[in-house]
Amino acid sequence: MIRRVKVENGWVRGLPAADPRITSYKGIPFADKPIGKNRWRAPQPCPDWEGELFAAEFGPIAMQANCAGDPAKDIYAREWAVDAELPMSEDCLYLNVWAPADGRKNMPVYVWYFGGGLQVGNTTEMEFDGERLARRGIVVVTVGYRLNAFGFLCHPEITKEAPEACANFGFLDQQCATRWVKRNIAAFGGDPENITIGGQSAGGMSVCAQMTSPQNQGLFQRAIVESGTFAQPYNGKFGLFPLTMEAAEAQGKHFFEDVLGVKTLEEARALPARFIEDKSLEQPWGMWGEAVDGHFSTYPSGEWYTHPERIICPVLLGQTNDEFTNRPAAKTPEELAALAAECFPGAEEKFLSFFSQPATEESIAKEGLIHSIAFAIRAACRQNSRTGIDQPLYAYNFDTTIPGWDDPGTFHSVDLWFFFETLAKCWRPFTGMHYDLARQMCDYWVNFIRTGDPNGTDSQGKPLPLWPRLTEDAPAQMTFTHTSVPVQWPVPELESFLVDKLLEKAKK
């Protein structure tokens, strides 16, 4: 069995996974430590090491709020943020690899970016175990990256020092790691020309950011966006929507002078990491995020599907049924029309004609104030069709029963247990139905990672239920309940109108 490989910086030794046919390599550095002069700087080349790196433990997690909360009150503390003693450091640029140990070559590669709002999260979470994917012949890589103020702060001095890499350091970390994968993954049996990037929540948003970056042409071949593509039907707000560089620099200048009590970049780099993190936590949650810097990011990543110059590739994307769904309090037709017109100025009269029709609040919610992710997927589909982009989209909705005393529904992130087929690590009393569904979903993901099409056979060689490609003429998605069932989407008049208005707005 292969447990020792040579990468560009030296030898790496891994350990048998639970299944000894898989080797795990944890805590491989892919860049220099982002400390001292490297704080708020693009990731720098990793120095070579002497001897053999024993890759037996995850590297430190990025600076962030305490990972463990109160399980009685916080669903994420119940689910996976369970260890308050995880080593935490500004020195966090490490990746992990799971690979079959039998000497196979040219296996498909899956590079995973974790979620957490770009503020928290890490690769050690137990649901991210790559072993089940690796058992199916996939080389899995999970990537650590800088978060919050360390990953996304901007400042005029940073821009002056390195105008070509002055922002989005967390995204640059992901890019750096993916480039490392392309250069080194053959040593683990992976195919550097068959890379899929994927992520969930802010990890999914990160995938969108990587797809929009002109620097990434040829870096990967496919993308999976799980609960990470947003487009509001009306004028809802998400705190992580991109800032202009002017706004981001002003925010950073305020943080330096009024919060940290320093005036220069040199002074800020001399401060202890814990002090910066504690002060960062005093600021509004979600304050640190993407900035359109003109280099890595040339337009907001949430608009990825409106720009034909993006990385054009097959995309698999979707959501859980109960997340980010807009359900308004009772409003008059006039109030609803005014709300909608805030997002699409000049259309108030048209909206009023919709909302004045005899309809219940429920039908209005279904047609107009719909799921913000499903709305974005519809818009992406229509835009692909109208711009002649022939790369496929495969959409899904996760809507199975989730057991537990908290009766949580299909809450944001619960589907992670299923994509990675790691239900056995969860405290919830999942039954055979759930394990069957997880196995099937993992099979679909593996097929997509391998070929760009989720269809094919399962891990036992049996044909999977057909997952139709999403098109404007046949808007269908795969619905994961207790089984996998393709469902045709209705396209009500109001929804169609909203999608058109969104795409018109994006052209301006």
NORMOVEN-V964178 format. One line per field, one symbol per residue. phi: phi as a letter, one per 30 degrees, with the letter a starting at -180 (. if undefined). burial: I if it has 24 or more other C-alpha atoms within 12 Angstrom, else O. A space follows every 10 residues. Layout:
phi: ???
burial: ???
This chain:
phi: .dbbbccdck dbccbddecd dcccbciddc adddbhdddh beecedddcc ibdddcbdde ddeadedccc edccddddda dccdcdebad dbcbbbbcbe ccjdbhddbb cccdckiicb jaddeddddd ddddeciccc bccdadbhdd cbdbaedddd dbddbcahdd ddddddddde eddcdddcjd cdcbcccaab hdddddeedd dddddceidb cbbbcchbcc adeccdbcdc ddcddddddd dddddedccd ibcbdddddd dddddddddd dddedidcad bdcibdccae ddcedccddd ddadbcalad dcchcdbdde bdeddddddd dddbejcddd dddddddead dddddddcdc eddedddddd dddeddcidc ddcbcbbcbc dcdkddhdid dejddeeded hceddddddd ceeddddddd dddddddded bibddkcddc icddedcddd bddbdbbdcc cdbcbdbddd bdeddddddd dddddddd
burial: OIIIIIIIII IIIIIIIOOO IIIIIIIIII IIIIIOOIII IIIIOOOOOO OOIIIIIIII IIIIIIIIOO OOOOIIOIII IIIOOIOIII IIIIIIIIII IOOOOIIIII IIIIIIIIII IIIIIIIIII IIIIIIIIII IIIIIIIIII IIIIIIIIIO OOOOIIIIII IIIIIIIIII IIOIIIIIII IIIIIIIIII IIIIIIIIII IIIIIIOOII IIIIIIIIII IIIIOIOOOI IIIOIOOIIO IIIOIIOOOI OOOOIOOIIO IOIOOIIOII IOOOOIIIII IIIIIIIIII IIIIIIIIOI IIIIIIIIII IIIIIIIOOO OOIOOIIIII IOIIOOIIOI IOOIIOOOOO OOOIIIIIII IIIIIIIIII IIIIIOOOIO IIIIIIIIII IIOOOOOIOI IIIIIIIIII IIIOOIOIOI OOOIIIIIII IIIIIIIIII IIIIIIIIIO OOOIOOIIII IIOOIIIIII IIIIIIOOIO IOOIIIIIII IIIOOOOO
